[in-house]
Amino acid sequence: MTSSIVSVSKETRVFPPPGEFAAAARVGSLEAYTAMYRRSIDDPAGFWGEQAAELFWFDAPKTIRQWDPPKARWFEGGTTNLAYNCLDRHVAAGAGDRTALIWEGEPGEVRRVSYAELLRETCRCADALRKLGIAAGDRVVIYMGMVPEAVIAMLACARIGAVHSVIFGGFASDAVRDRVNDAGAKLIITQDGAWRRGKIVPLWDNVEHALRSCPSVEHTVVLRRTGNPITLSPGRDVEWTDALATASSQLEAVPLPAEHPLFILYTSGTTGKPKGVMHTTGGYMVGAHVTTKYVFDLHDDDIYWCTADIGWVTGHSYIVYGPLCNRATVLMYEGAPNHPDVDRLWEMIARHRVTIFYTAPTAIRAFIRWGDEHPRKHDLSSLRLLGSVGEPINPEAWMWYRDVIGGGRCPIVDTWWQTETGAIMMAPLPGAIAAKPGSCTLPFFGIVPKILRQDGTEAAPNEGGFLVIEQPWPSMLRTVWGDDERFRETYFSRFPGKYFTGDGARRDPDGYFWVMGRVDDVVNVAGHRLGTAEIESVLVAHPDVAEAAVVGRPDELKGQALVAFVTLKAGRAPTDAVREALAEHVSAEIGKFARPDSIRFADALPKTRSGKIMRRLLGELATGQAPRGDVTTLEDISVLAALRGDDE
Ligand code: WTA
C-alpha cells in the first residue's frame, strides 16, 4: 500500500469574487484576507483578544489562550453569557424592535419574533427551568422540531448556565434514551409532535417510552404544537405554556466562566456509541460570532436562511448562536423542502426576500433531481450569497447551484468544518477569495490546517493525505462528555499533539484545500488509494446521474474492486447500456484503473439523518454481508431493504 491518497480531480475552473460584491464586503480583497490571516497566526493572543472584545464580558479575559495538548483553555479569567450576547446586548443598543426570527411553519403560518420578544421569552423559559430545579451545570435535553421555542429553550439554558444537549427530532426513542443517559440529563424539553411532510412525528411518545429507562430525568416540559392527543403525568410533566405562565420575563443572565460547558452534541461515529462532543461558553461564542460575520459577510439588511436542523451543529452555530450574536434576521422553517411541493424553498426565498442561503450538497443533489423548472418558476433575485456544508460538494452540483439558484451572480461559500470544530474552519471569504468548485479554499483566521502522510511528514502539493489542524482555536471541542480518554484517543493520538479531523484532503499548488471525505471512505485499487468522493463526483457529472456512492470490496487481484451505487435522474431508465456508458465515463475521466467493477442502480441511497451517505453499509452490501453495525442513524430503513434485493 502506498502511503498517500491519490487525487484524481481535474477541476480547474476559478471564480473570483464579483467586483460589486467585493466592493461592499467586510473583507474585500485577497490582500486584506492575507494580512488578517497572517496577524491571526503570528499573534494569536492579540487577534483573538480583539475578537473577544467585540462581545460583552462581565469580567474581561485575562489569559487569551492556553494550550497543553490535547487540552485547550481560552479566555481564562473572563466571565460572560452567550444568551446575553445574543439578546440583551442588542436590546440595550436600541435594536429591540429588530426582527430576530422569521419563522414559517410547515402548514404555512408565519411568525415574526423581535429581539425584545425573544429576550422576554428566553427569560421566562429560563425562570421556568430554574423553578423546575435546573441550575448551572445541569444537563437539559431538547428534543423538538424546528419551532421558535426550540431556540428559546437553547438560549434559556445558556442564560442560566445549564448545559443543553439537543437531540435531532428524527431520532427514535432508543437513540433518545441513550443520549439522555449518557448526559445524565435532569430535564427534557419536547413537543406533543412535530410537523414533517404533512404528518406528525410523535416526539412525546418517543420521550415517554424512553423515560421508562432514564432514571436521571426529573421533569419534562412539553410544548403543544400539533394538537395530537398525549397523556402527561402530573408532577413530572408540565406544559410549556403553564411552566412559562408564572415565570418572570426579566431574569438576569448569569455570569459564567469562559470555560463553563455550553452544550453537548452527540455525533455518531460510523462505529461505536455516539460521542458527546462538548463545547464551552467563551471560545465557542467568539468562534461562532466571528465566522458568521466574515464567512456570510453579514450586513444589517440581510435575510439569512440556513436550512439545517437545530439538532445538528450547523443549526447550533449558524441558525442560533452565530447569527443571533451578530444581530441578524434569521429565517427558520419548520418542515420538509418538498411539502406541499418541491418548490417550497424557492417560493419561500422569493416571498421572504432571502439574501443568504446556506444548505447541504445532499439537498442540492435532490433539487437537481427534482428538476430546474421548480427554482426557475420563482424570483430568486434577492439572493446575494450561497453556502454549502456537510460533505464535499461535487463540482457539477456546485455549478448547478451557482447558475440555477445563484443566477450566476452569487458567490458560493463551501464551508468545511465539523461538530468538533464548533465553527467554520475553511471557506472562501466571499469578497476576498476566488472559489474553485469543490474546494473549501483557504483557512479561516487562526486556523492552521496541514496535510500529512501516514508517517507524519507533510504531503507535497496535490498529494492526498490526512487533514490535521496544528494550532488550537477558540471553538474547538474540549472533550468527549465523560470520556477524556476517548477524546484523546480519537483526535490526538494518530498524530500526537495535532488535532486529527478524520478527513482525507489535498492542497493544490495555490494552497487551496480539497477535502476528499472521511479517510474511512478510501479505496485501494491496484495500489492507488482513491478517495471515493472524487469518483462519485465524476459519476454525478454524467447527465443521467443524480447521486452516486462508491465503495470497495475485497478483490484478490486488485486489492479492492470498485462498486458504484447509482441513483439516476427522474425519467432515466436503468439499462445495461447506461451501466456501460457510466463505466466508460469513469475510465475516460479518471483512468482505466478507476473503472467500476460493478454498478448497481438504486432509487435511493442509505443516508444518515443529516444527509451523509452511509458508505459503511454499502460496503457491507457490496461484499455480500448483512449490515452489522449501528443503523440507528439511518434516515430511511426501507432504502436498505430495497438495495439488498437489487443485486445485478
Ligand atoms: C464533512 C458538519 C467537504 C467532512 C458541519 C467532515 C465536508 C464532516 C464539508 C463533519 C465540506 C463537512 N467539504 N466535507 N464543505 N463540510 N464535511 O460533524 O467529512 O456533521 O469531517 O459537521 O462532514 O460533519 P459534521
Residues whose N, C-alpha, C, O or C-beta is under 5 A from the ligand:
A	BS01	WTA	S388 V389 G390 E391 P392 I393 D414 T415 W416 W417 Q418 T419 C440 T501 D503 V515 G517 R518
